[in-house]
Amino acid sequence: MDNLNSYLVAVARSLVLSDDEQFKISISISNLQAKLNNWFGNDLNSHFRFGSSTRDTILPRNVDEDSDIDYMVVFNNTQNFKPTTLLNRLKTFVETKYARSEIYRSYPTVVLELSHIKFELVPAIKQYTWSETHFIPAPSTDYSDWVETNPSEIQRTVNEANNKNHYQIKRLIRLLKYWNVMNYKVYSSYELEENIAGNSYWFCTTLEDYFFEAVKSLPTWFLPQYKQNKVNILKSKVEQIKKDYYDNGLKYFAMRELEKLLPMP
């Protein structure tokens, strides 16, 4: 394969969850939903999946061992419990219903690790039934109080950006999340998705165009120096691939360098 775009498309395609993975996840979610309803009953307002798995930007576990399903558990909370109390209630639930699985608390979530996927259960409350705003444990208060969040906002942003940009944004996100994993997560997944979806991509049409533009636009000002170094190496390498090799007809060398940067999983 001597075409950079074809290679990037192939890598992005390999970063999609397989049908088998998706089937196992859907079965696990159905089981989780039934167990939550049975255990908490009327104490629950709602519960649902959110995050990268709903945006088609989640990476397979063979690529990212920390890949997980974000799952929000919204309590009615008529007794005005603080986040810690609801976290403990979730922990008791998973310890009872999933005794053989690995369970631990990773603030502000309870992590349930099954053989094929990891769930991060996030306790939440709502003030108004009609609002998309939820409240989750707040890091700024050491998770002792609540902070507003809108779990559907980033999904809307990514979907709209994908639709406006030749359906390349989700592919692009998976590619750069793959690089991010190989570089010990310079960015959080949320930061990366928000940045990529929020960029402007003038005159881009192919995944190759979007990849070069997105790498050039990756922010570094808020990163510690060692992470800035990783991003700057990426930018330098991509510029070399594009300008020194590919634009000068040295396609073989361009491909070899791209394969080193993003090896086929």
N, C-alpha and C positions, 0 to 999 in steps of 0.2 A: 504494500500500500504506500504510494508515494504522494498522496494528497492529504494535506494537513486537515482539511475539513472532514474528509471521510474518516480519518483516524479519530478525530475528536468525537464525531457522531457515534462511532463504534464504541469508544470508551464510555461515553455518556449512556449508551444503551445498556452496556454491561453493568451499570450502576443502578439499574432499576430492580426492585424486588422481583424475584421469580414468582411464577404462579403458585408454586408450592409454598413459598414463604407467606405470600398473601393469604392463601387458604388457611394455613396454620394460625396466622394472626387473627383472621376473622373468627375462627372457632374459639380462640382464647378470649377475644373480646366478648363474644356471645356468652361464654361461661362467666366471665367477670361481671357482666351486666346482670345476669340472673342471680349471682351470689350477692351482689350489692343490694339488689332489690329485696332479696330474701332476708338479708342480715339487718339492713337499716330501715326498710319499710317506709313509713311516712316521714321519717326524719330527713329523707332526701328530697330536694327540690328537683334535681336532674343530675345526669352524669353523661359524659360524652368524650370522645377522642378529639384531640386538637394537636397542633404542632405540625412538624414536617411530614408525618405520615399521612395527613389529610391534604397536603399540598403536592404530593408526589415528588418530594425532594429528600426523603429519607434514604439513607444508604444501607445496603445489605450488611448484615453482621460480619460476613467474611471480609468486608472492607473496613468497617468501623465496629469494633467489639462493644462500643458504648452506645450503639444505635438503639433507640428505644421508642416506645409509644407513649406520648404524653396523654394522660387521661385525667380530666377534671371531675371531681366529685363535689357537687354543690349541695350543701346542707341547708335545711330550712333555718336552723340555728335559732329557734325560738327562745333559747335560754342565754343567748348572747355569749356563747363560749369564745374564748380566745383561740388563735390558731393552734397553739400547742395541744389543747384539749382535743381538737378535731384530728390533728396529726396522730395523737395517741389512739384515738378511736379507729382510725384507718389501720394503724399498725396492729391493733388487736384483731381486727377483721382479717387481715392477710395472714397473720400468724395462725389463726384458727382454720381458715378456709384453704390455705396453701402451706400446710405444715412441712411438706417435703421440699419446698422451693427455697431459694435464697432470698431472705427478706432483711432489709435494713433501712434505716432512716437517713436520708440525705437532704437536709433542710433546703427548701421547704416542701419536700416530697417524701412519700414512702415508696421505696423501690422494691418491686416484685420481679425477680429474675426467674423466668421459666427457661426451659432447655433451648428454645428457639427464638425468644424475644424477651426484652426487658420492658416492664411497665413502670412509669413514674406517675404515681397517684398524687394529685395535687388537691388538697382540701380548698374549698371556696365557698363563698356566700354571695347572695344577691340582695340588693335593696329594693329593686323594682322588677316585677316579672316581665315587663315589656322591654326592658333595657338589655343591650348586649354587654354592658359593663358588669364584670364580676370583681370580687375582692379576694385576693389570695394573700398568704403570709408575706409580710414586708421585710426584706433584708435590712432596711435602714433601722428597724426596731428590733433586730435580732430575732425576727419572726414571731414577736410577741403581739403584734397588731397587724392590721390589714392594709393592703394597698390596692388601688384600682388597676384592673387590666381588662383588655378587650381581646379575647382569644381569636376572634374572627377577623381582626383588623389586618394582621400580617398576611392572612390567607387571601383576603380581598386584594391586598397590594400585589402579592405575587401573581395571582390569577390575572389581574388586570394588566400587569406588566408583560406577562407571558402572551396574552392575547394581542397586545399592541406590537409585540416584537417578534413576529413570525414564529411564535411558539418555540422560541429558543431559550427563554429565561430559565425554565425549570431544568433543561439540559445543562445550561451554563452553571446553575447553582450546584448541581450534582458534581460537575467537574471540579469546581473550586472547593467544594466541601471535601472531595477526595484528596486534593492537594493539601488541604488544611489538616486532614487526619494524618497524612504522611509527615507533616511538619509539626506534630504534637499540638495541634489546635491553637494556632496563632490567634484566631478569632473564635468567638462563640458561634454556634450555628445560626443563632438568631441575628447576630451582628452581620454575618456574611450574607444571609438571605436579604436582610433589610437593605444593605448597601447595594447588592447586585440588582435587586428589584427597583431601587430608587434611582439608579443611574440613567443617563440619557445615552442613547446609542444611535447617533446620527449616521445615516448611510450604511448601517450594518444590515446584512441580510442573511449571511450564513453563520453557522456556529463558530467557524474560524474567526469571522469579523468580530462577533460578540466576545469571544474569548480574549482576543488581543486588546479590545477596548476595556473590558472589565478588569483585566490584570493591571493595565495602565492606571485605572481609576481607584485601585484598592487604597484605602486610607491607612496612614501610619502614625499620624501625629499623636494619637492617644496611647500608642503601644510602647512598652518598655524596649530598650535598645536591642536586646537579643531577638525580640520578635520583629522589630523594624528591619533588622538584618536579613531575616528569612524572607520577608516580603520584597525587599530590595534585590535580593538574589533572584527571586522569581521574575521580577520586572526586567532585570538585566538579561536574564536567560531568554525570556520571551522576545525581547527586542532583538537579541542576537539571532534567534531562530527566524524572525520575520525579515529583518533588514539585511543582515549579513549573509544569510543563507538563501531563504526562500525567494526573496525579491531579486536575488542575483542568479537565480536558476539552479542553485545548489540544493535541489530537493532532497537528495539522499541524506545530506548532512542535516538538513532541517528536520527530517523525519526522525533520524537517530536521536537528535537532541530532544525532540518532543517526546519520544518514547521513554527517554530517561526521566523526563520531568513528570510525565503521566503514564507510567507503564500500564499495559492492559491488565486489569485485575484477574 
